Amino acid sequence: MSKVYFIKNSESDYNMLGKDALELLKKIVSETGHRFEKEVPIKVHFGEKGNKTFIPANCYDETINYLKEKGVSPAYIETNVLYRGSRTTTELHIETAKAHGFTRIPIIIADGDIGTEYDEIEINKDYINKCKIGKGYGSFKQFIVMSHFKGHIAAGFGGALKQLAMGFAARSGKLEQHSGISPVVDAEKCISCGICVNKCNYSAIQTPDTAVIDESKCIGCAGCIAVCPKGAIENTWGGSHFLEKLSEYAYGASKDKDIIYITFVHNITEECDCAGIPMKPIVGNIGILAGKDPVALDTACLDLVQKNSGKKLFEEGRPSLIHAEKIGLGTMEYQIVEIDK
């Protein structure tokens, strides 16, 4: 059984949320004897352009101040997204992050300019043998993973596991989780410009009339998705065993890393922060939870959301927790330790 620390907070005062997050961080540091490295990145989600319910930058200020007081150099860390949007390339991603207020500390986009730089982490699980994790993550031993708990169209919900699995994976790793197959070309959009052909290092794309991807040569790096000027190259979302693959990537992302997890159960929307549209919360604000076990933490968040809503919200994501426990990432058995403010 793992401890999950909890502070109730139903308010919308983001400065207070940041203070509560720090209290939980301090509690974990005290109880576990945690000792920080000199550099500790904070894994966050900057929110897609147009999204209004992502966790705002000032929620991280207290944690940043605390780390600096301890002589630690913090940075935000993320990877580029798989789909076409305001965070597809490093240039656009950092531009979006700064527009959303993430300016206090350096920003590391761990998988390179267009999401193709990665290290392979061997895990040899049921569906994934080697995880393609953004190369920049390999430079660090410790992380603070700060997540926003909300719905997700494919995963059921997004929390700590998704922050690890999708947030640490390079573009090809994201593609492997979603489908395990090559991207597809929309012939009506393709203009046969040849940019994808020149980008591909594996001679997997030809343009006789429109671009054609040879699945026997394609390694699924998805770099072509990022460079296509017309958005003609697309993913096939979902795929078989997506939830299990997500859990296995979370395992690979956290392998041999020392991580503290903090999750904001606020602004609980039906879809995730990758949706570039304003959304309305579907459940009232609950509070902040934290721990060292991402499986226990996500399970506690899911149970609290369902208890507070009176509905089985996001239940379709629970198999990811079951598989994560099965492969040894953590336990679904948890003890809530409520912290009085």
C-alpha positions as a LaTeX table, in Angstrom:
\begin{tabular}{lrrr}
\hline
Residue & $x$ (\AA) & $y$ (\AA) & $z$ (\AA) \\
\hline
Met1 & 0.00 & 0.00 & 0.00 \\
Ser2 & 1.30 & 3.45 & $-0.94$ \\
Lys3 & 0.68 & 6.75 & 0.81 \\
Val4 & $-1.08$ & 9.47 & $-1.15$ \\
Tyr5 & $-1.01$ & 12.90 & 0.46 \\
Phe6 & $-4.05$ & 15.12 & 0.01 \\
Ile7 & $-5.01$ & 18.75 & 0.64 \\
Lys8 & $-8.62$ & 19.68 & 0.03 \\
Asn9 & $-9.03$ & 22.86 & $-1.98$ \\
Ser10 & $-12.18$ & 23.73 & $-3.88$ \\
Glu11 & $-11.23$ & 27.35 & $-4.51$ \\
Ser12 & $-10.01$ & 28.88 & $-7.77$ \\
Asp13 & $-7.16$ & 30.87 & $-6.19$ \\
Tyr14 & $-4.19$ & 29.60 & $-8.17$ \\
Asn15 & $-1.65$ & 31.25 & $-5.88$ \\
Met16 & $-3.11$ & 29.24 & $-2.99$ \\
Leu17 & $-3.01$ & 26.09 & $-5.10$ \\
Gly18 & 0.69 & 26.68 & $-5.59$ \\
Lys19 & 1.19 & 27.00 & $-1.84$ \\
Asp20 & $-0.73$ & 23.78 & $-1.22$ \\
Ala21 & 1.38 & 21.97 & $-3.82$ \\
Leu22 & 4.50 & 23.12 & $-2.00$ \\
Glu23 & 3.14 & 21.86 & 1.33 \\
Leu24 & 2.70 & 18.42 & $-0.18$ \\
Leu25 & 6.18 & 18.51 & $-1.71$ \\
Lys26 & 7.69 & 19.43 & 1.66 \\
Lys27 & 5.74 & 16.64 & 3.35 \\
Ile28 & 7.09 & 14.03 & 0.96 \\
Val29 & 10.65 & 15.38 & 1.26 \\
Ser30 & 10.40 & 15.23 & 5.05 \\
Glu31 & 8.85 & 11.77 & 5.29 \\
Thr32 & 11.09 & 10.10 & 2.72 \\
Gly33 & 14.36 & 11.90 & 3.47 \\
His34 & 14.47 & 13.00 & $-0.16$ \\
Arg35 & 17.69 & 14.73 & $-1.19$ \\
Phe36 & 17.64 & 16.85 & $-4.33$ \\
Glu37 & 20.18 & 16.74 & $-7.13$ \\
Lys38 & 21.67 & 20.03 & $-8.35$ \\
Glu39 & 19.31 & 20.09 & $-11.36$ \\
Val40 & 15.69 & 18.99 & $-11.12$ \\
Pro41 & 13.32 & 19.56 & $-14.06$ \\
Ile42 & 9.60 & 20.06 & $-13.45$ \\
Lys43 & 7.42 & 18.10 & $-15.89$ \\
Val44 & 4.41 & 20.22 & $-16.79$ \\
His45 & 1.85 & 20.66 & $-19.56$ \\
Phe46 & 1.84 & 24.15 & $-21.08$ \\
Gly47 & $-1.65$ & 23.85 & $-22.57$ \\
Glu48 & $-2.52$ & 23.98 & $-26.24$ \\
Lys49 & $-3.14$ & 27.41 & $-27.78$ \\
Gly50 & $-6.80$ & 28.25 & $-27.20$ \\
Asn51 & $-7.12$ & 26.05 & $-24.09$ \\
Lys52 & $-8.19$ & 27.94 & $-20.96$ \\
Thr53 & $-8.33$ & 25.24 & $-18.28$ \\
Phe54 & $-4.71$ & 24.03 & $-18.13$ \\
Ile55 & $-2.97$ & 24.55 & $-14.78$ \\
Pro56 & $-1.54$ & 28.09 & $-15.03$ \\
Ala57 & 2.10 & 29.02 & $-14.57$ \\
Asn58 & 1.70 & 30.72 & $-11.19$ \\
Cys59 & 0.73 & 27.37 & $-9.64$ \\
Tyr60 & 4.37 & 26.33 & $-10.03$ \\
Asp61 & 5.97 & 29.48 & $-8.57$ \\
Glu62 & 6.12 & 28.27 & $-4.96$ \\
Thr63 & 7.80 & 25.01 & $-6.00$ \\
Ile64 & 10.30 & 26.94 & $-8.13$ \\
Asn65 & 11.12 & 29.29 & $-5.23$ \\
Tyr66 & 11.57 & 26.34 & $-2.86$ \\
Leu67 & 13.96 & 24.55 & $-5.19$ \\
Lys68 & 16.02 & 27.67 & $-5.74$ \\
Glu69 & 16.25 & 28.26 & $-1.98$ \\
Lys70 & 17.70 & 24.77 & $-1.69$ \\
Gly71 & 20.34 & 25.54 & $-4.30$ \\
Val72 & 18.59 & 23.49 & $-6.99$ \\
Ser73 & 18.40 & 24.67 & $-10.60$ \\
Pro74 & 14.87 & 23.95 & $-11.91$ \\
Ala75 & 13.64 & 23.97 & $-15.50$ \\
Tyr76 & 10.36 & 23.12 & $-17.19$ \\
Ile77 & 10.60 & 20.00 & $-19.32$ \\
Glu78 & 8.28 & 18.63 & $-22.03$ \\
Thr79 & 8.23 & 16.88 & $-25.38$ \\
Asn80 & 6.60 & 17.91 & $-28.64$ \\
Val81 & 3.15 & 16.62 & $-29.42$ \\
Leu82 & 2.25 & 14.02 & $-32.04$ \\
Tyr83 & $-0.59$ & 15.92 & $-33.71$ \\
Arg84 & $-0.34$ & 19.21 & $-35.62$ \\
Gly85 & $-0.91$ & 22.19 & $-33.34$ \\
Ser86 & 0.79 & 24.96 & $-31.42$ \\
Arg87 & 3.24 & 22.53 & $-29.76$ \\
Thr88 & 4.31 & 20.39 & $-32.73$ \\
Thr89 & 7.82 & 21.85 & $-33.02$ \\
Thr90 & 10.18 & 23.19 & $-30.38$ \\
Glu91 & 9.93 & 26.72 & $-31.74$ \\
Leu92 & 6.14 & 26.75 & $-31.63$ \\
His93 & 6.06 & 24.87 & $-28.33$ \\
Ile94 & 8.24 & 27.38 & $-26.50$ \\
Glu95 & 6.33 & 30.26 & $-28.08$ \\
Thr96 & 3.07 & 28.79 & $-26.74$ \\
Ala97 & 4.55 & 28.13 & $-23.31$ \\
Lys98 & 5.75 & 31.70 & $-22.94$ \\
Ala99 & 2.43 & 33.08 & $-24.17$ \\
His100 & 0.80 & 31.06 & $-21.37$ \\
Gly101 & 3.11 & 32.60 & $-18.76$ \\
Phe102 & 5.79 & 29.93 & $-18.39$ \\
Thr103 & 8.72 & 32.36 & $-18.36$ \\
Arg104 & 10.36 & 32.09 & $-14.95$ \\
Ile105 & 12.79 & 29.25 & $-15.64$ \\
Pro106 & 14.35 & 27.67 & $-18.74$ \\
Ile107 & 12.25 & 25.41 & $-20.95$ \\
Ile108 & 13.64 & 22.08 & $-22.15$ \\
Ile109 & 11.91 & 20.36 & $-25.06$ \\
Ala110 & 13.44 & 16.96 & $-24.60$ \\
Asp111 & 12.91 & 15.34 & $-28.00$ \\
Gly112 & 14.50 & 17.90 & $-30.32$ \\
Asp113 & 13.19 & 20.41 & $-32.81$ \\
Ile114 & 10.55 & 18.16 & $-34.37$ \\
Gly115 & 10.28 & 15.37 & $-31.82$ \\
Thr116 & 12.68 & 12.86 & $-33.36$ \\
Glu117 & 15.50 & 12.75 & $-30.78$ \\
Tyr118 & 15.22 & 9.93 & $-28.27$ \\
Asp119 & 16.95 & 7.28 & $-26.19$ \\
Glu120 & 15.70 & 3.70 & $-26.18$ \\
Ile121 & 14.88 & 2.40 & $-22.71$ \\
Glu122 & 14.66 & $-1.37$ & $-22.58$ \\
Ile123 & 11.74 & $-2.72$ & $-20.53$ \\
Asn124 & 10.70 & $-5.99$ & $-22.28$ \\
Lys125 & 7.07 & $-5.94$ & $-21.18$ \\
Asp126 & 3.97 & $-7.45$ & $-22.78$ \\
Tyr127 & 3.62 & $-4.98$ & $-25.67$ \\
Ile128 & 6.72 & $-2.77$ & $-25.63$ \\
Asn129 & 10.32 & $-3.95$ & $-25.65$ \\
Lys130 & 12.05 & $-0.57$ & $-25.85$ \\
Cys131 & 10.52 & 2.82 & $-25.08$ \\
Lys132 & 11.52 & 5.83 & $-27.18$ \\
Ile133 & 12.01 & 8.49 & $-24.49$ \\
Gly134 & 12.94 & 12.09 & $-25.31$ \\
Lys135 & 16.73 & 12.31 & $-25.30$ \\
Gly136 & 16.80 & 15.31 & $-22.97$ \\
Tyr137 & 15.36 & 13.29 & $-20.10$ \\
Gly138 & 18.48 & 11.15 & $-19.98$ \\
Ser139 & 20.50 & 14.04 & $-18.59$ \\
Phe140 & 18.63 & 14.00 & $-15.27$ \\
Lys141 & 18.15 & 11.58 & $-12.39$ \\
Gln142 & 15.29 & 13.36 & $-10.65$ \\
Phe143 & 12.03 & 14.99 & $-11.70$ \\
Ile144 & 9.00 & 16.58 & $-10.15$ \\
Val145 & 6.06 & 15.50 & $-12.29$ \\
Met146 & 3.19 & 17.96 & $-11.84$ \\
Ser147 & 0.01 & 16.79 & $-13.53$ \\
His148 & $-3.53$ & 18.01 & $-14.17$ \\
Phe149 & $-6.17$ & 15.33 & $-13.64$ \\
Lys150 & $-8.90$ & 15.51 & $-16.32$ \\
Gly151 & $-10.51$ & 13.44 & $-19.05$ \\
His152 & $-8.79$ & 12.18 & $-22.18$ \\
Ile153 & $-10.37$ & 10.94 & $-25.40$ \\
Ala154 & $-8.15$ & 7.85 & $-25.70$ \\
Ala155 & $-6.74$ & 7.24 & $-22.20$ \\
Gly156 & $-9.98$ & 7.78 & $-20.28$ \\
Phe157 & $-8.21$ & 10.23 & $-18.00$ \\
Gly158 & $-4.92$ & 12.09 & $-17.89$ \\
Gly159 & $-2.85$ & 12.13 & $-14.72$ \\
Ala160 & 0.59 & 11.02 & $-13.60$ \\
Leu161 & 0.76 & 7.96 & $-15.86$ \\
Lys162 & $-0.08$ & 9.99 & $-18.94$ \\
Gln163 & 2.44 & 12.67 & $-17.97$ \\
Leu164 & 5.06 & 9.94 & $-17.93$ \\
Ala165 & 3.95 & 7.94 & $-20.95$ \\
Met166 & 3.09 & 10.71 & $-23.40$ \\
Gly167 & 4.99 & 13.54 & $-21.76$ \\
Phe168 & 8.33 & 11.73 & $-21.73$ \\
Ala169 & 7.97 & 9.91 & $-25.05$ \\
Ala170 & 9.44 & 11.27 & $-28.28$ \\
Arg171 & 7.04 & 11.61 & $-31.22$ \\
Ser172 & 7.70 & 8.06 & $-32.42$ \\
Gly173 & 7.07 & 6.77 & $-28.90$ \\
Lys174 & 3.74 & 8.54 & $-28.82$ \\
Leu175 & 2.91 & 7.02 & $-32.19$ \\
Glu176 & 3.88 & 3.56 & $-30.95$ \\
Gln177 & 1.50 & 3.88 & $-28.03$ \\
His178 & $-1.40$ & 5.14 & $-30.12$ \\
Ser179 & $-1.16$ & 2.78 & $-33.02$ \\
Gly180 & 2.09 & 0.96 & $-33.51$ \\
Ile181 & 1.78 & 1.56 & $-37.26$ \\
Ser182 & 3.04 & 4.10 & $-39.74$ \\
Pro183 & 1.33 & 7.47 & $-40.29$ \\
Val184 & $-1.12$ & 7.72 & $-43.20$ \\
Val185 & $-1.32$ & 10.24 & $-46.06$ \\
Asp186 & $-4.47$ & 12.14 & $-46.97$ \\
Ala187 & $-4.15$ & 12.20 & $-50.78$ \\
Glu188 & $-6.61$ & 15.09 & $-51.13$ \\
Lys189 & $-4.43$ & 17.36 & $-49.00$ \\
Cys190 & $-1.03$ & 16.26 & $-50.32$ \\
Ile191 & 0.60 & 18.63 & $-52.85$ \\
Ser192 & 3.60 & 16.37 & $-53.63$ \\
Cys193 & 6.03 & 19.05 & $-52.45$ \\
Gly194 & 8.65 & 16.45 & $-51.43$ \\
Ile195 & 9.41 & 17.99 & $-48.03$ \\
Cys196 & 8.53 & 14.74 & $-46.26$ \\
Val197 & 10.69 & 12.76 & $-48.71$ \\
Asn198 & 13.71 & 14.91 & $-47.95$ \\
Lys199 & 13.03 & 14.71 & $-44.19$ \\
Cys200 & 12.78 & 10.92 & $-44.04$ \\
Asn201 & 16.11 & 9.30 & $-43.20$ \\
Tyr202 & 14.85 & 5.82 & $-44.09$ \\
Ser203 & 13.70 & 6.33 & $-47.70$ \\
Ala204 & 10.22 & 5.30 & $-46.58$ \\
Ile205 & 8.32 & 7.98 & $-48.54$ \\
Gln206 & 7.92 & 8.39 & $-52.27$ \\
Thr207 & 5.88 & 10.98 & $-54.21$ \\
Pro208 & 4.82 & 9.57 & $-57.58$ \\
Asp209 & 1.59 & 11.61 & $-57.56$ \\
Thr210 & 0.96 & 11.99 & $-53.84$ \\
Ala211 & 3.16 & 10.94 & $-50.94$ \\
Val212 & 3.13 & 7.20 & $-50.23$ \\
Ile213 & 4.62 & 5.69 & $-47.06$ \\
Asp214 & 6.27 & 2.27 & $-47.31$ \\
Glu215 & 5.36 & 0.59 & $-44.03$ \\
Ser216 & 8.16 & $-1.94$ & $-44.43$ \\
Lys217 & 10.73 & 0.87 & $-44.24$ \\
Cys218 & 8.94 & 3.32 & $-41.92$ \\
Ile219 & 10.21 & 3.25 & $-38.31$ \\
Gly220 & 7.31 & 5.36 & $-37.03$ \\
Cys221 & 9.40 & 8.40 & $-36.06$ \\
Ala222 & 6.53 & 10.67 & $-37.26$ \\
Gly223 & 8.92 & 13.45 & $-38.28$ \\
Cys224 & 6.98 & 13.70 & $-41.55$ \\
Ile225 & 3.89 & 14.75 & $-39.59$ \\
Ala226 & 5.73 & 17.74 & $-38.18$ \\
Val227 & 7.17 & 19.02 & $-41.47$ \\
Cys228 & 4.17 & 18.57 & $-43.79$ \\
Pro229 & 3.01 & 22.10 & $-44.70$ \\
Lys230 & $-0.55$ & 20.99 & $-45.50$ \\
Gly231 & $-1.22$ & 18.62 & $-42.61$ \\
Ala232 & $-1.64$ & 15.79 & $-45.09$ \\
Ile233 & 0.17 & 13.18 & $-42.97$ \\
Glu234 & $-1.84$ & 11.99 & $-40.01$ \\
Asn235 & $-1.89$ & 9.55 & $-37.12$ \\
Thr236 & $-4.24$ & 6.63 & $-36.68$ \\
Trp237 & $-5.52$ & 7.23 & $-33.16$ \\
Gly238 & $-6.33$ & 4.53 & $-30.65$ \\
Gly239 & $-4.96$ & 1.26 & $-31.85$ \\
Ser240 & $-4.89$ & $-2.05$ & $-30.07$ \\
His241 & $-3.89$ & $-2.29$ & $-26.40$ \\
Phe242 & $-3.41$ & 1.48 & $-26.14$ \\
Leu243 & $-3.99$ & 1.61 & $-22.37$ \\
Glu244 & $-1.51$ & $-1.20$ & $-21.74$ \\
Lys245 & 1.10 & 0.45 & $-23.97$ \\
Leu246 & 0.58 & 3.71 & $-22.12$ \\
Ser247 & 1.26 & 1.96 & $-18.81$ \\
Glu248 & 4.39 & 0.32 & $-20.19$ \\
Tyr249 & 5.70 & 3.64 & $-21.49$ \\
Ala250 & 5.06 & 5.15 & $-18.06$ \\
Tyr251 & 7.17 & 2.31 & $-16.65$ \\
Gly252 & 9.96 & 3.05 & $-19.13$ \\
Ala253 & 9.87 & 6.79 & $-18.52$ \\
Ser254 & 10.25 & 6.37 & $-14.76$ \\
Lys255 & 12.76 & 3.51 & $-14.89$ \\
Asp256 & 15.82 & 4.32 & $-12.73$ \\
Lys257 & 14.50 & 7.83 & $-12.06$ \\
Asp258 & 13.71 & 9.40 & $-8.68$ \\
Ile259 & 10.37 & 11.17 & $-9.09$ \\
Ile260 & 7.95 & 13.04 & $-6.87$ \\
Tyr261 & 4.42 & 13.30 & $-8.30$ \\
Ile262 & 2.00 & 16.15 & $-7.61$ \\
Thr263 & $-1.45$ & 16.24 & $-9.23$ \\
Phe264 & $-3.94$ & 19.11 & $-9.39$ \\
Val265 & $-7.52$ & 17.80 & $-9.31$ \\
His266 & $-8.96$ & 21.13 & $-10.46$ \\
Asn267 & $-10.57$ & 22.32 & $-13.70$ \\
Ile268 & $-11.69$ & 18.75 & $-14.36$ \\
Thr269 & $-12.77$ & 18.80 & $-17.99$ \\
Glu270 & $-14.08$ & 16.06 & $-20.24$ \\
Glu271 & $-11.09$ & 16.37 & $-22.58$ \\
Cys272 & $-7.42$ & 17.08 & $-21.94$ \\
Asp273 & $-5.35$ & 20.26 & $-22.10$ \\
Cys274 & $-4.28$ & 19.34 & $-25.63$ \\
Ala275 & $-7.71$ & 20.51 & $-26.83$ \\
Gly276 & $-7.20$ & 24.02 & $-28.16$ \\
Ile277 & $-10.67$ & 25.18 & $-27.19$ \\
Pro278 & $-12.29$ & 26.65 & $-24.07$ \\
Met279 & $-13.99$ & 23.94 & $-21.98$ \\
Lys280 & $-16.18$ & 23.91 & $-18.91$ \\
Pro281 & $-15.32$ & 21.72 & $-15.88$ \\
Ile282 & $-17.69$ & 18.81 & $-15.39$ \\
Val283 & $-16.89$ & 18.24 & $-11.69$ \\
Gly284 & $-16.21$ & 20.67 & $-8.85$ \\
Asn285 & $-12.63$ & 21.33 & $-7.75$ \\
Ile286 & $-11.35$ & 18.75 & $-5.26$ \\
Gly287 & $-7.77$ & 19.57 & $-4.26$ \\
Ile288 & $-4.19$ & 18.44 & $-4.74$ \\
Leu289 & $-2.72$ & 14.97 & $-4.26$ \\
Ala290 & 0.92 & 13.85 & $-4.21$ \\
Gly291 & 3.11 & 10.83 & $-3.66$ \\
Lys292 & 5.96 & 8.71 & $-4.94$ \\
Asp293 & 3.79 & 6.03 & $-6.53$ \\
Pro294 & 2.09 & 7.19 & $-9.76$ \\
Val295 & $-0.29$ & 4.23 & $-9.86$ \\
Ala296 & $-1.58$ & 4.83 & $-6.34$ \\
Leu297 & $-1.82$ & 8.55 & $-7.05$ \\
Asp298 & $-3.86$ & 8.16 & $-10.25$ \\
Thr299 & $-6.11$ & 5.58 & $-8.59$ \\
Ala300 & $-6.80$ & 7.93 & $-5.68$ \\
Cys301 & $-7.54$ & 10.82 & $-8.07$ \\
Leu302 & $-9.91$ & 8.70 & $-10.13$ \\
Asp303 & $-11.73$ & 7.42 & $-7.04$ \\
Leu304 & $-12.11$ & 10.95 & $-5.62$ \\
Val305 & $-13.49$ & 12.31 & $-8.89$ \\
Gln306 & $-16.02$ & 9.49 & $-9.05$ \\
Lys307 & $-16.98$ & 9.93 & $-5.39$ \\
Asn308 & $-17.45$ & 13.69 & $-5.75$ \\
Ser309 & $-19.38$ & 13.45 & $-9.02$ \\
Gly310 & $-21.52$ & 10.48 & $-8.06$ \\
Lys311 & $-20.74$ & 9.05 & $-11.49$ \\
Lys312 & $-18.30$ & 6.54 & $-12.94$ \\
Leu313 & $-16.44$ & 9.28 & $-14.81$ \\
Phe314 & $-13.30$ & 8.26 & $-16.72$ \\
Glu315 & $-13.76$ & 4.61 & $-15.70$ \\
Glu316 & $-12.64$ & 3.48 & $-19.16$ \\
Gly317 & $-9.09$ & 4.45 & $-18.13$ \\
Arg318 & $-8.91$ & 2.13 & $-15.12$ \\
Pro319 & $-7.41$ & $-0.79$ & $-17.15$ \\
Ser320 & $-4.24$ & 1.29 & $-17.50$ \\
Leu321 & $-3.90$ & 1.25 & $-13.71$ \\
Ile322 & $-4.54$ & $-2.49$ & $-13.55$ \\
His323 & $-1.83$ & $-3.16$ & $-16.14$ \\
Ala324 & 0.57 & $-0.70$ & $-14.51$ \\
Glu325 & 0.23 & $-2.60$ & $-11.25$ \\
Lys326 & 0.68 & $-5.91$ & $-13.04$ \\
Ile327 & 4.02 & $-4.87$ & $-14.59$ \\
Gly328 & 5.38 & $-3.50$ & $-11.31$ \\
Leu329 & 5.10 & 0.26 & $-11.79$ \\
Gly330 & 3.19 & 0.69 & $-8.53$ \\
Thr331 & 0.15 & $-0.41$ & $-6.59$ \\
Met332 & $-3.53$ & 0.50 & $-6.78$ \\
Glu333 & $-3.75$ & 0.04 & $-3.01$ \\
Tyr334 & $-3.37$ & 3.41 & $-1.33$ \\
Gln335 & $-3.75$ & 5.21 & 1.98 \\
Ile336 & $-4.96$ & 8.80 & 1.85 \\
Val337 & $-3.05$ & 11.03 & 4.26 \\
Glu338 & $-4.99$ & 14.28 & 4.49 \\
Ile339 & $-2.96$ & 17.37 & 5.37 \\
Asp340 & $-4.71$ & 20.12 & 7.32 \\
Lys341 & $-4.05$ & 23.64 & 6.10 \\
\hline
\end{tabular}
